[in-house]
Amino acid sequence: MLNIRLNNIKDWLSNNISFKFGKLTLYLILLLAFTSIDYLLNVRWINSMNNYTVISGSILFPLFGLIFFYIPTLYLHLINKLDMTENNKVSRKDMIAIASFDGLNALLATIPIPYLSVVIMSIVDKVNLPLVALSSFIFLGRRYYPSHYLGIFLTLYGILVSFIPNFMEHDVSLHIGWMFIYMSSIIPGTASYVYKEKRLKEVDVSVWWMNSWICFYQLLIGFLFLPITILSSHTLTFSNFPKHMSEAFKCQFAGINSNPGDECQDAFLWFMLFNFISTISNILMFLIIQEGSAVLFIIIRTLKTPITSYLASFPQLAGISASPVTVADWYAFVMLIVASLVYYYKDEKDKHGRPITNDDNLPILIQDNDSENNNLVLEVDDLTPLSLHSQFSTLYNHIDEKNVGL
């Protein structure tokens, strides 16, 4: 006779099943798809607005981001789906802080762009992964398994591998001063991730409502930092800025070319598509941080690098920015998949040793508080498949009867 205790089954499932079921897994898969598309649309939009990147980054993107977030927020308000009691627990001070960190991160990362190669910027940008993990350890009390450290290492290694061909071709531009400015952008970027995770874990806030306010403050901060951006530009001055802004709006919304090198014909189409996909990607970011963690979000988002390299090899998708895919891209893709699975295998813990992932990712019949069901014992006399099916069905019906009326 074989005795099977239900809590032993639960322990076996918890310790041996490597696949997780629930919302978080779905969010991660969707993020991978949408961020890859988001990158290509951003490239097409920036190429069409190549002469007006200051206006597009500081004003147009946050302005339309606000519109794209505000419309769903207004709809949720009209159908009484916004819990303002819970939302108001996230103060204006919190959202101004997040918007300031994001704005400063964008400013410091944008100014050095003309002086640094894409390779260097892409590699430096990934330094925020260990910094976010360290900051989460210090400020949020996160604790990690060895598999998490291995996942972070493999992610950084995979990114370095993907850029080996660029180093071999000497396609690298390095200026120490501008490099230092670009690296400094990582600090406010890290602060933003940690701050978001802190508030999203503490409060069941509407991510649409929260993003609307963050975009509003980002728009104000964009105008505030605009003089600094103008001063750092090769061609812009305060005297010619009004004319430049007028030409930027003509390019963006009317498709009118005003300067040599303008390709404004499809600028509005790429802009709207990019904003739509970017809105979904931002919502997924908040949901992943809310259900999982900022570190997990960064690792999964990094997986898009070799994917976008492959998609960007098609001129029909990437336009003038198309470039052939390399063996290093494929190797990095495999490495980053392994890194993501290794990191996602186990949940991060808080300082008390409890997993930070929400309980709704667990199978519904395997809950810690179901103490009566945990102690049920199934006596199996016959180990044939038909008998096992019958006896497990009896156990399931017994559990179901106990739960009716809960």
N, C-alpha and C positions, 0 to 999 in steps of 0.2 A: 504493500500500500504506500502511496506517495502523498505526503502532507504538503500542501501549498498554502502558505500564509500570504495574505494580500499585501501586507507592508513589505514582505520580502520581494514580491513582484515589483512594487513601487521602487524599492531601493535599486533593484537590478536595472530597471528602466532608466532611473536617474543617472546611474553610474556608467551605463554601457551604450545607451542610444546617443549617437553623435548628432542626429538631426533634430533641430528645434522646430516646433510647430507654433504658429501664431502670427500676430500682427507684425512683430519686429522683423521676422524673416521676409514677409511680403514687402515691407518698407525697404529693406536692403536690396531686394531684387529690382524693385521699381526705381530706386535711386541709381543703381548701376546703369539701367537703361536710359533714364532721363538725363543724367549728368553727361553721358556720352553724346547724346543729341544736343544737349545744352552747349557743350563745348564747340561743336561744329557750327551751330547757329551763331554763337558769339563771334567766331572767326569770320563768318560771312558778313555779319553786321559791322564789325570793326573794319574789315576791308572796304566796305562801302562808305564808311565814315572816317576813312584813314586820315583825312586832313582836319578832323574836328573831334579828336579823342578827348580833349579836355571837357568840352561841352557834353559829349555823350556820356562820359563817366561820372562827372560831377553833378549834372543837372538832369539830363534826359532819363537815364536809367533809374535813379531813385524816384523821380517824378512819376514815371509810368509804373514802377514797382508799387508805389503807394496806391495808384488807381487799381491795379490788378488785385491787390490785397483788400482794398476798401470795399469793392463791390460785393465779394462773398461775405465780408463781415457785416455789411449793411443788410444783406439778405438774411443772414442768421439772426440779426437783431429783429427784423420784421416778423420772422416766424417764431420769435421767442426761444431761440436755441442758444442764446448767449447767457451764460451764468455770470452776471456782472459782480455778484458777491465774491465769487472765486477770482474772476479776472482782476478786480480791484486790489487783490492782495499783491499783485505785481505793480509796484508804484511807478509813477512817471520818472522818478529818479533812477529806478532800475533800467527802464527803457532808454533814457538819455545816456546812461553809462554804456549800455550795449551798443547804441548807435554811435557814440563817441569812439569806442574801441574799434568798431567796424570802419568808421570814417577815417580815423588815423591810420589804420592798417592799409586802407586803400590809397591814401595820400602818399605814405612812405613807400608803398610798393609801386606806385605809378611814376613818381618823379624820376627814378633812375632808369626807367625802361629804355630810353634812347642810347644809354651808355653800357648796357649789359646784354649778354647773349641770352637767348631763351633757355639754353641748356643750364647755365649757371642759375638763373632765376627759378627754374623748375626744381633743381636739386635743393637749393637753399630753402625753397618754399616747404619742402617736406621735413625740414628740421623742426617744424612746429609739432610733429607727431610725438617725439619723445618729450618735448617741452609740455605739451598738453597732458601727457601721461604723468609726468612729474608734478605738475601743478595740481592735477586731480588728486594725486596721492597726498599732497600737502594740505590743500585747501578744502577738498571734498571728502577726504578720508577714504579714498579708493585703495583697495588692496588687490594685488595681481598674483596669478599663478605663474609658474615658469613658462607655461605655454603662451601667456600674454607677452612676456618679454621676447620670446622666440618669434612670435608673430610680428612684433614691432621691428625686430632686427631684419627679418626676411623681407618686410615691406621696404625698408630703406635700401636693402641690398638689391631688390628687384628694380627699384627706380634707378639706382646707379648703373645697373646692367643695361637698362634700356637706352642710356645715353652714351654707351661706349663708342658707337660709330661716330658720334659727334666729336668726341675727344680725339679719336684716331685721325679724323679729317681736320683737326685743329679749328673746328667751328666753335671756338670759345673766345668770348671777349671779356676780359677781367680788368676792372678798375677798382682799386682798393677802396677809395672814398665812396664811390657810388655803391659798391658792394656792402659797405658798412651801413649805409642808409637803407638799402633793401633788406638787410638782415634785421635792422631795428624794427621793421614792420611786423616781424614775427611776434614781438612782445605784446602789442595791443591785440593781435589776432588770437594769441593764446588766451589772453584775458577775456576776450569775447566768448570763446568756446566754454571756458570754465564758468563764467558768469551765467551764460545761458543754461548750462546743465544744472547749476545750483538752483535757479528759479524754477526751471521746468520740472525738477524733481520735487520741489517743495510745494508747488501750487498746480492744481489741475486747470491750467489756464487755456483759453482758446488760442491755438497757434495762429489762426487767421487774424484775430483781434490784436494779438501781440505784435505780429509782423507789420500790421498797418501802422501802429504807433512808432515802431522802430524805423520804418521807411520815412515817416513824416519827419522824425528828428534827423535822419540821415540826409534828407533833402536840405534842411536848415544848415546842417554842418557842412554840406557840400558847398553852399553859398558862402559860408564863413571861411572855408579853406581855399576858396577860389583865387584870391590874390596870391597866395603862396604858389599855387599851381601855375598861374600866369608868369610869375617871376622865374620859375624853373624852366619855362618853355624856351625853345630856340627862336621861335618866330613871333610869339604873342607879346604884345605890350598893352598897357592900359589904354593907350590912345586908339589902337586898332581893334580892341576887343569887341566893342559894340558891332562893328562891321562883321567881324569874324562870327559872332553869335548869330547875326542875321543870316549869314551864309550857311551856317550849320543847320538852322531851322529849315531853310529852303531845301537843303540837301536831304534832311531827315524826313520831312513831311510832304514835300512837293516833288522830290526827285530831280531837282534842278542843279546842274553842275555850274559852279561859279569859279573854280580854280583849276589849274593844270593838275591832273592826277585824280580828279573827282570821278567817282563811279557811283553816282547817287540814284541810278534808275530803280534799283530794287531795295534801297535802304529801308524804306518803311515796312516792306514785307518781312525782311530779315529781322527788323527791330521788333515787330509784333510777335512773330514766331518765337524769337528768343525770349521775350518777356513772358509769354505764356508758359513755355517749358521751364524757364528759370523760376517762375512762381511755384510750379509744382515741385521742383527740386528743393526750393527753400522750405516748403511745407514738409517735405519728406525729411529734410535735415532736422527740423525741430521735432518731428515725431520720433525719429531715431534717437536723438539725444534724450527725449522724454522717456522712451521705452528702454533704451540701452545706455549709450554713453557717447560723449564727444570723440573719444579715442576710436571707438568702433566705427563711427561715421567717417573719420578721416581715413582709416584703413580701407574701408569699402570704396570710398570715393577715389582713392589712389589707384584702385584696380582699373579705373577708366583710362589711365594713361596709355597702356598698350592697345586698348580697344579703340581709342580715338586715333592712335597712330595708324591702325589698320583702316578705319573709316576715312581718315584724311588722305589715304593713298589714292582715293578716287576723285578725279577732278570734278565730277558731277556733284560731289558732296562738299568738298573743301575749296573748290574754285582755284584761284591763283596760289593758294597756300598748300596745294596738294604736294605730297612727297612720298616716295616709295617706302613700303614697309620693309623692315630689316629682320634678320635672324634674331638680333638682340631683342626686338619687340616681342617676338613669339616666346623667347626664353623668359623675358620679364613677365609676360602674361601668365605663364605657368607658375612662375615663382610667386607672383602676387596672389594667384588663386590659392596656392598652398598656404601663404601667409594669412590670408583672410579666413580660411577654414581652421587653421591652427589657433588663431586668436578667438574665433567665434565658438570654438569647441566648448569652452567653459565660460560661465558668467563671471564678470568682475564682482568683487565683494566690497562691502563697506567695512569700516573699521571694526565692526562687531562680528565680521565673518559671514554676514548675510548677503545673498546674491542681490545685485541691484536691478536685475531684469524683473519686470512686472510678472506677477503670478499667472496672468492670463495666457502666458506662453506655454504653460504646462497642460498636459492632457486633462480634460475636465474631471475625469473620475479619479485622478491621482492628486489629491489635495492634502496638505499636511494636517488640516483640522478635522479630517474625516476619521476620527480615532476609532469609532465603532467598526467601520468597514476595514480599517487597518488590521484589526485583530481577527477578522474572519478567517477560518481555515477550511480549505476545500480538500476533502478526502477523495483521492482518485484511485479506484479499484482496477479500472481497465484502462490501459494506455493506448487503445486503438483510437485513430483519428475521430471516428464517429462518436465514441464514448466521451472523449475529451471535449468535443464540441457541445454535446448535450449537457455535461456537468458544468462547463464554464457558462453556458447559457443560464443554467439554474442559479449560479452565483451572481451573474449580472442582474437577473430579475430580482433577486433578493436585495441587492444594493439599490436598484431602482425603486423598489417598494419603500425602502427606508428613506429615500430622498423625496418622495412625493409629498408635498405639503411644506417643503423648505422654501 
